Amino acid sequence: MKVTIDEHTIEVEPGTTVLQAARMIGGDCVPPTMCYYSKLEDCGGKCRCCLVEISKGSERDPRPMPKLQPSCVTAVQDGMEVKSATSPRALEARQAVTEFLLINHPLDCPVCDQAGECDLQNLAYGNKNFKTRYIEQKRTYEPEDIGPYIQLHMNRCVLCYRCVKLADQLTPERVHGVIGRGDHAQISTYISKAIDNNFSGNMIDVCPVGALTDKTFRFESRVWFNKPFNAHRDCPHCSGKVTLWMFGDHVQRVTARKDEYHEVEEFICNECRFDHKKAEDWVIEGPRKFEKDSVLNVNNYTRQLKKVKIDTDDLVLEGRKQDQKKISMSEFPFDQAEMEAIKKANEE
């Protein structure tokens, strides 16, 4: 069957979703995602970041769908026409969803270990002229220890359910989940039990924000200061194919390899992730490429900067001169006798 997305036509198999078809095309027509994960079953349809406009339902029923549809759970119909990046309605809705996601999200980017590879950070940067209107107090949670390897920051969680779906798929007995309902919902462990299965570290990789981070890498370094290298080793538990994040000759952390959409290619075990942090433990294949839309990408920050032309040095020094005047002013004015004493001391 044929589907057209932003004037790009492609043939897909029955059962393909609009998001999957958009990823086959690539480029700007691919909607952003926060909850969908192709490697996880029954994952998607929660965050509404991937809304698209269906301008033509199908060849049999060409009527447009009146409401925006989540592309990750909307199946393609033969002859369907979709507007993604070319739809002002969809772009406005995605910006509104981003604002809702940031309502209770703290401004932790300067201290968050996820900064530089955060999907929510990339989503916020992608929405130009973004402003929040929320002025009330943000929702907060008490800190909770869920094990020796994973740091839980529930204040940053967007409830995407990825970590829950991952545990259902990789482990026989899940010990964590969503506790509470509505505004009180949070990720937690049952009866304060630690997460100690051999594949728990993959929760760090699938988390789109800084809610689940690596305790062994906490406050060690910014990710953009490290160089990623593809490497592998013989492991009886997993494929052993990883990405080493190195600062000089030192391995700062080990993660699973990710594709251009920040999704794990193959899940790795905790032994590879946490117990082998020496370069000699691995066969290094070579440097790897950065993921799509990552702020680690070349010139991602500099492209956002506008060049400022300064005509004279006086414009630069003008602000400093004003600051010097403010600094020279005393908080409590001196009387005449004190001023004369200061002048006399300076002359001597």
C-alpha positions as CSV (number, residue, x, y, z in Angstrom):
1,M,0.0,0.0,0.0
2,K,1.1,3.6,-0.7
3,V,1.2,6.5,1.8
4,T,2.2,10.1,1.2
5,I,3.9,12.0,4.1
6,D,4.7,15.7,3.4
7,E,4.5,15.0,-0.3
8,H,6.9,12.0,-0.1
9,T,5.2,8.8,-1.3
10,I,6.4,5.4,-0.2
11,E,5.1,1.8,-0.4
12,V,4.8,0.0,2.9
13,E,3.6,-3.4,4.2
14,P,0.1,-3.6,5.8
15,G,0.2,-2.9,9.5
16,T,2.9,-0.3,9.2
17,T,2.3,2.8,11.4
18,V,2.6,6.3,10.1
19,L,5.6,6.9,12.3
20,Q,7.4,3.8,10.9
21,A,6.6,5.0,7.4
22,A,8.0,8.5,8.2
23,R,11.2,6.9,9.5
24,M,11.5,5.0,6.2
25,I,11.4,8.3,4.4
26,G,13.6,10.2,6.9
27,G,14.3,13.9,7.2
28,D,12.1,16.5,8.8
29,C,8.9,14.6,8.2
30,V,9.8,12.2,11.1
31,P,7.7,13.2,14.2
32,P,9.4,13.4,17.5
33,T,8.7,10.8,20.2
34,M,9.0,10.5,23.9
35,C,7.1,7.3,24.8
36,Y,7.4,5.2,21.6
37,Y,10.2,2.7,21.4
38,S,10.4,0.3,18.4
39,K,12.3,-2.3,20.4
40,L,9.6,-2.5,23.1
41,E,6.3,-4.2,22.7
42,D,3.0,-2.3,23.2
43,C,4.9,1.0,23.7
44,G,3.5,4.3,22.5
45,G,0.4,6.5,22.3
46,K,0.9,8.2,25.6
47,C,3.0,11.4,25.2
48,R,1.2,12.8,22.1
49,C,4.5,14.3,20.8
50,C,4.1,12.6,17.4
51,L,0.8,14.1,16.4
52,V,0.2,14.4,12.7
53,E,-2.6,15.7,10.4
54,I,-4.4,13.1,8.2
55,S,-5.5,15.1,5.2
56,K,-6.8,12.0,3.3
57,G,-7.9,8.9,5.1
58,S,-7.5,6.4,2.2
59,E,-8.5,5.8,-1.4
60,R,-11.8,4.2,-0.3
61,D,-12.6,7.0,2.2
62,P,-10.7,10.1,1.2
63,R,-12.3,12.2,4.0
64,P,-9.7,13.9,6.3
65,M,-9.6,12.9,9.9
66,P,-11.0,15.8,11.9
67,K,-8.6,15.5,14.8
68,L,-4.8,15.1,14.9
69,Q,-3.7,11.5,15.3
70,P,-0.7,10.0,17.2
71,S,1.5,8.6,14.4
72,C,3.0,5.9,16.5
73,V,-0.3,3.9,16.9
74,T,-2.1,5.0,13.7
75,A,-1.9,2.3,11.0
76,V,-1.3,3.3,7.4
77,Q,-4.2,2.9,4.9
78,D,-3.7,2.6,1.1
79,G,-3.7,6.1,-0.4
80,M,-3.4,7.9,2.9
81,E,-2.0,11.4,2.9
82,V,-0.3,12.8,6.0
83,K,1.0,16.2,6.9
84,S,3.7,16.2,9.6
85,A,6.3,19.0,9.4
86,T,4.1,20.9,6.8
87,S,1.1,21.0,9.1
88,P,0.8,24.2,11.3
89,R,-1.9,22.4,13.4
90,A,0.5,19.5,14.2
91,L,3.4,21.8,14.9
92,E,1.3,23.9,17.3
93,A,0.0,20.8,19.0
94,R,3.5,19.4,19.5
95,Q,4.6,22.7,21.0
96,A,1.7,22.6,23.4
97,V,2.6,19.0,24.4
98,T,6.1,20.1,25.0
99,E,4.9,22.8,27.3
100,F,2.8,20.3,29.2
101,L,5.8,18.0,29.6
102,L,7.8,20.8,31.0
103,I,5.2,21.9,33.5
104,N,6.6,19.8,36.4
105,H,10.0,19.2,34.9
106,P,12.8,20.9,36.9
107,L,15.4,23.1,35.3
108,D,18.2,20.7,36.1
109,C,20.0,20.8,32.7
110,P,23.1,22.4,34.2
111,V,23.5,19.6,36.7
112,C,21.7,16.7,35.0
113,D,23.9,13.9,33.6
114,Q,21.4,13.4,30.8
115,A,22.1,16.9,29.4
116,G,23.4,16.6,25.9
117,E,21.6,13.5,25.0
118,C,18.1,14.2,26.4
119,D,15.1,13.8,24.1
120,L,13.1,16.4,26.1
121,Q,16.0,18.8,25.8
122,N,16.1,18.2,22.0
123,L,12.4,18.6,21.8
124,A,12.4,21.9,23.6
125,Y,15.2,23.2,21.5
126,G,13.3,22.1,18.3
127,N,10.3,24.3,19.3
128,K,11.4,27.7,18.3
129,N,10.2,30.7,20.4
130,F,9.2,28.4,23.1
131,K,7.9,30.0,26.3
132,T,6.2,28.5,29.4
133,R,3.2,30.0,31.0
134,Y,3.2,27.9,34.2
135,I,4.0,29.9,37.3
136,E,2.7,27.6,40.0
137,Q,4.8,25.4,42.2
138,K,6.1,22.3,40.5
139,R,5.3,18.8,41.7
140,T,8.1,17.2,43.7
141,Y,8.8,13.7,45.1
142,E,10.9,12.3,47.9
143,P,14.2,10.7,46.8
144,E,14.2,6.9,46.6
145,D,17.1,4.4,46.4
146,I,16.3,1.7,43.8
147,G,19.7,0.0,43.8
148,P,23.5,0.4,43.5
149,Y,23.6,1.2,39.8
150,I,20.6,3.4,38.9
151,Q,19.8,6.8,40.3
152,L,16.1,7.7,40.3
153,H,15.1,11.4,39.9
154,M,11.4,11.2,39.9
155,N,11.0,14.9,39.6
156,R,12.3,14.6,36.0
157,C,10.1,11.7,35.0
158,V,7.6,12.2,32.2
159,L,5.8,8.8,32.8
160,C,6.6,7.4,29.3
161,Y,6.4,3.8,30.7
162,R,9.5,2.8,28.8
163,C,11.3,1.4,31.8
164,V,8.2,-0.6,32.8
165,K,7.8,-2.1,29.4
166,L,11.5,-2.9,29.3
167,A,11.3,-4.8,32.6
168,D,8.3,-6.8,31.3
169,Q,10.1,-7.8,28.2
170,L,13.6,-8.6,29.5
171,T,13.0,-9.9,33.1
172,P,10.8,-12.7,34.4
173,E,9.7,-10.7,37.5
174,R,9.3,-7.0,37.4
175,V,9.9,-5.3,40.8
176,H,9.0,-1.7,39.8
177,G,6.1,0.0,38.1
178,V,3.8,3.0,38.2
179,I,2.5,3.6,41.7
180,G,-0.4,5.9,42.4
181,R,-2.9,7.5,40.0
182,G,-3.4,10.7,38.2
183,D,-1.2,13.6,39.4
184,H,0.2,11.3,42.1
185,A,1.5,8.6,39.7
186,Q,5.2,7.9,40.0
187,I,7.8,5.2,39.1
188,S,8.7,3.2,42.2
189,T,9.6,-0.3,43.4
190,Y,7.2,-2.5,45.2
191,I,7.8,-2.7,49.0
192,S,11.0,-0.6,48.5
193,K,12.8,-3.5,46.8
194,A,16.0,-2.8,44.9
195,I,16.2,-3.4,41.1
196,D,18.9,-6.0,40.8
197,N,18.3,-8.0,37.7
198,N,21.2,-8.5,35.2
199,F,19.6,-6.2,32.5
200,S,18.4,-3.4,34.8
201,G,21.0,-1.0,33.3
202,N,19.1,-0.8,30.1
203,M,16.5,1.3,31.9
204,I,19.1,4.1,31.8
205,D,19.4,3.8,28.0
206,V,15.7,3.8,27.2
207,C,14.8,6.7,29.6
208,P,14.2,9.8,27.4
209,V,15.1,12.2,30.2
210,G,17.3,12.3,33.3
211,A,14.9,10.4,35.5
212,L,17.1,7.2,35.4
213,T,20.8,7.8,35.3
214,D,24.0,5.9,35.9
215,K,25.3,6.1,39.5
216,T,28.8,5.2,38.4
217,F,28.9,8.1,36.0
218,R,27.2,10.6,38.2
219,F,28.8,14.1,38.1
220,E,31.9,12.6,36.4
221,S,31.9,14.5,33.1
222,R,29.7,16.1,30.5
223,V,28.8,13.7,27.7
224,W,30.1,16.2,25.0
225,F,33.6,16.1,26.6
226,N,33.8,12.3,26.0
227,K,34.5,10.6,22.7
228,P,32.3,7.6,21.8
229,F,33.8,4.4,20.3
230,N,32.1,1.2,19.2
231,A,33.6,-1.8,20.9
232,H,32.8,-5.5,21.6
233,R,33.8,-8.4,23.8
234,D,32.8,-12.0,24.2
235,C,30.0,-12.1,26.7
236,P,27.9,-15.1,27.7
237,H,24.9,-13.0,28.7
238,C,24.4,-10.5,25.8
239,S,25.8,-9.6,22.4
240,G,28.7,-7.7,24.0
241,K,28.4,-4.8,21.4
242,V,28.6,-1.5,23.2
243,T,29.7,2.1,23.0
244,L,32.6,3.2,25.1
245,W,32.6,6.9,26.2
246,M,36.2,7.8,26.7
247,F,38.0,10.8,28.1
248,G,41.6,10.3,26.9
249,D,42.5,6.7,27.7
250,H,39.9,6.4,30.5
251,V,36.5,4.7,29.9
252,Q,34.0,7.0,31.7
253,R,31.0,4.8,31.0
254,V,29.6,2.0,28.9
255,T,26.3,2.2,27.1
256,A,24.4,0.1,24.5
257,R,24.7,1.2,20.9
258,K,21.9,3.4,19.7
259,D,20.5,4.1,16.2
260,E,19.8,7.5,14.7
261,Y,16.5,7.8,16.7
262,H,18.3,7.3,20.1
263,E,16.9,3.7,20.3
264,V,19.1,0.8,21.6
265,E,20.2,-1.6,18.8
266,E,20.9,-4.5,21.2
267,F,20.4,-4.6,24.9
268,I,23.4,-5.4,27.0
269,C,23.9,-6.9,30.5
270,N,25.0,-5.2,33.7
271,E,28.4,-7.0,33.6
272,C,29.4,-5.4,30.3
273,R,28.0,-2.0,31.4
274,F,29.3,-1.7,35.0
275,D,32.1,-4.3,35.5
276,H,34.3,-3.7,32.5
277,K,35.5,-0.1,32.4
278,K,39.0,-0.6,31.2
279,A,40.0,-0.1,27.5
280,E,41.9,-3.4,27.5
281,D,38.7,-5.3,28.3
282,W,37.3,-4.4,24.9
283,V,38.1,-4.8,21.2
284,I,37.7,-1.2,20.0
285,E,36.3,-1.0,16.5
286,G,36.6,2.8,16.0
287,P,34.7,6.0,16.6
288,R,31.0,6.1,16.2
289,K,28.6,8.7,14.7
290,F,26.3,10.8,16.7
291,E,22.6,10.2,16.8
292,K,20.0,12.2,14.9
293,D,19.2,15.6,16.4
294,S,21.7,15.1,19.3
295,V,23.1,18.3,20.8
296,L,26.4,16.4,20.7
297,N,26.3,16.8,16.9
298,V,28.8,19.0,15.2
299,N,28.0,22.7,15.6
300,N,24.6,22.1,17.1
301,Y,25.1,24.8,19.7
302,T,26.9,27.3,17.3
303,R,24.1,27.0,14.8
304,Q,21.8,28.5,17.3
305,L,24.0,31.6,17.9
306,K,23.6,34.8,16.1
307,K,26.7,36.8,15.2
308,V,27.0,40.1,17.1
309,K,28.9,42.9,15.4
310,I,30.7,45.4,17.7
311,D,31.8,48.6,16.2
312,T,34.1,50.0,18.8
313,D,35.8,48.9,22.0
314,D,33.9,51.6,23.9
315,L,30.6,49.7,23.5
316,V,32.3,46.7,25.1
317,L,33.8,48.7,28.0
318,E,30.7,50.8,28.6
319,G,29.0,48.2,30.7
320,R,32.2,47.6,32.8
321,K,32.6,51.4,33.4
322,Q,29.0,51.5,34.8
323,D,29.8,48.4,37.0
324,Q,32.9,50.1,38.3
325,K,30.9,53.1,39.3
326,K,28.5,51.0,41.2
327,I,31.2,49.1,42.9
328,S,33.0,52.3,43.9
329,M,29.9,53.6,45.6
330,S,29.8,52.8,49.3
331,E,26.8,51.1,50.8
332,F,26.9,53.6,53.7
333,P,28.0,57.2,52.7
334,F,31.0,58.6,54.6
335,D,30.7,61.9,56.5
336,Q,33.0,64.8,55.7
337,A,35.6,63.9,58.4
338,E,35.9,60.4,57.2
339,M,36.3,61.5,53.5
340,E,39.1,63.8,54.5
341,A,40.9,61.1,56.4
342,I,40.6,58.7,53.4
343,K,42.0,61.3,51.0
344,K,44.9,62.0,53.4
345,A,45.7,58.3,53.7
346,N,45.7,58.0,49.9
347,E,48.1,60.9,49.5
348,E,50.5,59.4,51.9
